[in-house]
Structures are given as C-alpha cells and as structure tokens.
Amino acid sequence: MSDGADRTTRVLAQVAVAIALVALVLAGYALYAQQQAEARYREVSEELQRALTPSLPMRGPPLELDPDDT
C-alpha cells in the first residue's frame, strides 16, 4: 500500500473514533436528562396527589339532619 492510503486510513479511523466518542457522550447526556425529567414528573405527580386528596376524610351528613327541612 502507498503512504497516502495508509494516511487516509488512519485519518478515517481517527474520525470514526471521534464520532463514536461524541455519540457516547450524547447517549450519556440523554440518559441523565431522561432521569432528571422522570424525577421531576414524579415530584409533580406526588404534589398533585397531595393537592387533590382531601385532608379530612369525607363523611356523610349527621344523622340528626332532617332532609325535609327546607
């Protein structure tokens, strides 16, 4: 092989390694961002559940209440 072909092969290999490293970093960041979003959604869900759940248990009207009393 000629020196030009060897040099081209090395450059292409270096470019491929660089692209693979960038892809690895992007995948790691995507995983981190997904975990952060999931944690935020979980916090919002818990807060909504607390806000929508009545603080006192629901009870019916007292027995001495007259339904015909208008």
N, CA, C and O of each residue as an XYZ file, in Angstrom:
280
protein
N       0.841     -1.178      0.000
C       0.000      0.000      0.000
C       0.883      1.237      0.000
O       2.023      1.219      0.465
N       0.332      2.287     -0.524
C       1.100      3.525     -0.570
C       0.935      4.285      0.732
O       0.028      4.025      1.523
N       1.830      5.220      0.926
C       1.777      6.026      2.149
C       0.510      6.873      2.203
O      -0.011      7.139      3.286
N       0.020      7.291      1.065
C      -1.201      8.093      1.016
C      -2.414      7.306      1.485
O      -3.275      7.839      2.184
N      -2.480      6.033      1.097
C      -3.593      5.181      1.508
C      -3.523      4.894      3.007
O      -4.551      4.873      3.683
N      -2.312      4.673      3.528
C      -2.155      4.445      4.965
C      -2.577      5.681      5.760
O      -3.259      5.579      6.780
N      -2.164      6.824      5.281
C      -2.514      8.072      5.976
C      -4.028      8.290      5.948
O      -4.618      8.675      6.957
N      -4.657      8.046      4.800
C      -6.106      8.198      4.673
C      -6.833      7.229      5.603
O      -7.830      7.588      6.230
N      -6.335      6.022      5.685
C      -6.943      5.012      6.559
C      -6.843      5.449      8.013
O      -7.811      5.315      8.761
N      -5.692      5.967      8.427
C      -5.524      6.434      9.814
C      -6.436      7.614     10.122
O      -7.032      7.678     11.197
N      -6.546      8.541      9.186
C      -7.411      9.713      9.391
C      -8.863      9.273      9.510
O      -9.593      9.748     10.380
N      -9.279      8.366      8.635
C     -10.657      7.871      8.711
C     -10.914      7.138     10.023
O     -11.991      7.264     10.605
N      -9.934      6.378     10.488
C     -10.087      5.677     11.766
C     -10.185      6.670     12.922
O     -10.990      6.482     13.834
N      -9.384      7.710     12.889
C      -9.442      8.739     13.939
C     -10.779      9.469     13.923
O     -11.336      9.766     14.980
N     -11.287      9.753     12.755
C     -12.591     10.408     12.639
C     -13.685      9.486     13.176
O     -14.598      9.939     13.868
N     -13.595      8.208     12.861
C     -14.594      7.251     13.343
C     -14.557      7.147     14.869
O     -15.608      7.080     15.506
N     -13.370      7.133     15.455
C     -13.251      7.072     16.916
C     -13.818      8.348     17.537
O     -14.510      8.285     18.553
N     -13.534      9.492     16.942
C     -14.055     10.753     17.466
C     -15.581     10.778     17.412
O     -16.231     11.219     18.359
N     -16.147     10.307     16.310
C     -17.610     10.265     16.181
C     -18.199      9.316     17.209
O     -19.240      9.611     17.796
N     -17.546      8.177     17.437
C     -18.037      7.220     18.433
C     -17.993      7.825     19.833
O     -18.910      7.606     20.623
N     -16.955      8.574     20.152
C     -16.867      9.222     21.462
C     -17.950     10.283     21.634
O     -18.542     10.399     22.707
N     -18.209     11.051     20.589
C     -19.278     12.051     20.654
C     -20.626     11.363     20.849
O     -21.458     11.837     21.622
N     -20.843     10.260     20.161
C     -22.099      9.513     20.319
C     -22.227      8.975     21.736
O     -23.321      8.982     22.300
N     -21.137      8.513     22.316
C     -21.156      8.006     23.686
C     -21.495      9.110     24.678
O     -22.287      8.898     25.596
N     -20.906     10.281     24.500
C     -21.198     11.416     25.385
C     -22.653     11.838     25.235
O     -23.320     12.107     26.234
N     -23.154     11.900     24.014
C     -24.549     12.275     23.800
C     -25.506     11.259     24.416
O     -26.536     11.640     24.970
N     -25.182      9.984     24.327
C     -26.035      8.958     24.929
C     -26.039      9.098     26.453
O     -27.086      8.961     27.087
N     -24.887      9.366     27.033
C     -24.824      9.583     28.480
C     -25.637     10.791     28.907
O     -26.344     10.740     29.914
N     -25.543     11.875     28.153
C     -26.321     13.070     28.489
C     -27.818     12.808     28.334
O     -28.611     13.271     29.155
N     -28.211     12.080     27.304
C     -29.628     11.766     27.104
C     -30.157     10.930     28.265
O     -31.277     11.153     28.726
N     -29.373      9.982     28.736
C     -29.780      9.175     29.883
C     -29.927     10.035     31.128
O     -30.897      9.887     31.870
N     -28.976     10.932     31.365
C     -29.039     11.839     32.512
C     -30.278     12.730     32.428
O     -30.997     12.884     33.415
N     -30.528     13.312     31.270
C     -31.682     14.198     31.094
C     -32.988     13.433     31.290
O     -33.930     13.968     31.875
N     -33.059     12.206     30.816
C     -34.268     11.396     30.982
C     -34.517     11.102     32.458
O     -35.659     11.151     32.913
N     -33.470     10.800     33.202
C     -33.630     10.525     34.628
C     -34.074     11.776     35.382
O     -34.887     11.689     36.303
N     -33.546     12.938     34.998
C     -33.953     14.187     35.638
C     -35.419     14.498     35.340
O     -36.160     14.919     36.228
N     -35.831     14.292     34.103
C     -37.221     14.546     33.738
C     -38.154     13.589     34.475
O     -39.225     13.991     34.928
N     -37.759     12.346     34.595
C     -38.577     11.371     35.321
C     -38.713     11.763     36.791
O     -39.790     11.622     37.370
N     -37.654     12.245     37.389
C     -37.704     12.683     38.786
C     -38.637     13.888     38.931
O     -39.409     13.964     39.887
N     -38.567     14.825     37.989
C     -39.459     15.998     38.048
C     -40.915     15.587     37.889
O     -41.781     16.098     38.599
N     -41.199     14.668     36.964
C     -42.572     14.199     36.773
C     -43.079     13.482     38.026
O     -44.246     13.612     38.394
N     -42.207     12.737     38.667
C     -42.594     12.048     39.896
C     -42.920     13.065     40.996
O     -43.894     12.892     41.729
N     -42.112     14.123     41.112
C     -42.384     15.163     42.103
C     -43.711     15.863     41.821
O     -44.497     16.103     42.737
N     -43.956     16.187     40.559
C     -45.210     16.850     40.190
C     -46.389     15.936     40.481
O     -47.415     16.393     40.984
N     -46.258     14.661     40.176
C     -47.328     13.700     40.430
C     -47.643     13.608     41.914
O     -48.808     13.597     42.311
N     -46.597     13.541     42.731
C     -46.817     13.465     44.177
C     -47.463     14.745     44.706
O     -48.339     14.690     45.569
N     -47.036     15.883     44.196
C     -47.615     17.157     44.638
C     -49.083     17.258     44.226
O     -49.918     17.710     45.010
N     -49.399     16.841     43.004
C     -50.796     16.851     42.564
C     -51.637     15.901     43.396
O     -52.769     16.225     43.757
N     -51.103     14.750     43.697
C     -51.837     13.791     44.507
C     -52.116     14.369     45.896
O     -53.217     14.217     46.425
N     -51.113     15.035     46.487
C     -51.326     15.675     47.793
C     -52.357     16.793     47.706
O     -53.191     16.943     48.600
N     -52.303     17.577     46.633
C     -53.213     18.711     46.498
C     -54.650     18.264     46.232
O     -55.592     18.922     46.674
N     -54.825     17.169     45.527
C     -56.168     16.732     45.154
C     -56.792     15.788     46.164
O     -57.996     15.539     46.104
N     -56.016     15.260     47.083
C     -56.555     14.369     48.106
C     -57.061     15.220     49.261
O     -56.320     16.052     49.784
N     -58.317     15.025     49.669
C     -58.829     15.826     50.778
C     -58.045     15.530     52.055
O     -57.649     14.394     52.312
N     -57.831     16.588     52.852
C     -57.046     16.400     54.066
C     -57.865     15.715     55.158
O     -57.309     15.000     55.991
N     -59.172     15.926     55.158
C     -60.044     15.256     56.121
C     -60.845     14.179     55.405
O     -61.191     14.351     54.236
N     -61.142     13.090     56.069
C     -61.931     12.054     55.394
C     -63.351     12.560     55.116
O     -63.935     13.291     55.917
N     -63.878     12.161     53.987
C     -65.234     12.568     53.617
C     -66.230     11.777     54.463
O     -66.122     10.557     54.594
N     -67.197     12.491     55.034
C     -68.231     11.832     55.843
C     -69.598     12.301     55.347
O     -69.739     13.374     54.760
N     -70.567     11.483     55.596
C     -71.937     11.840     55.233
C     -72.500     12.872     56.207
O     -71.853     13.227     57.192
N     -73.703     13.344     55.922
C     -74.312     14.327     56.816
C     -74.639     13.688     58.169
O     -74.791     12.470     58.258
N     -74.744     14.494     59.203
C     -75.093     13.949     60.513
C     -76.473     13.291     60.480
O     -77.339     13.694     59.703
N     -76.673     12.290     61.317
C     -77.933     11.554     61.332
C     -79.092     12.418     61.794
O     -80.230     12.181     61.387
N     -78.836     13.408     62.628
C     -79.922     14.248     63.132
C     -80.380     15.290     62.114
O     -81.305     16.048     62.406
N     -79.773     15.355     60.939
C     -80.163     16.314     59.914
C     -81.476     15.856     59.295
O     -81.596     14.708     58.868
N     -82.437     16.729     59.247
C     -83.757     16.415     58.688
C     -83.722     16.721     57.194
O     -83.527     17.881     56.832
N     -83.899     15.745     56.310
C     -83.830     16.010     54.890
C     -84.996     16.840     54.371
O     -84.896     17.427     53.294
N     -86.103     16.902     55.114
C     -87.261     17.694     54.681
C     -87.207     19.116     55.189
O     -88.119     19.896     54.918
N     -86.192     19.469     55.899
C     -86.053     20.814     56.446
C     -85.528     21.741     55.355
O     -84.343     21.725     55.022
N     -86.444     22.556     54.800
C     -86.049     23.469     53.732
C     -86.305     24.893     54.117
O     -86.031     25.803     53.334
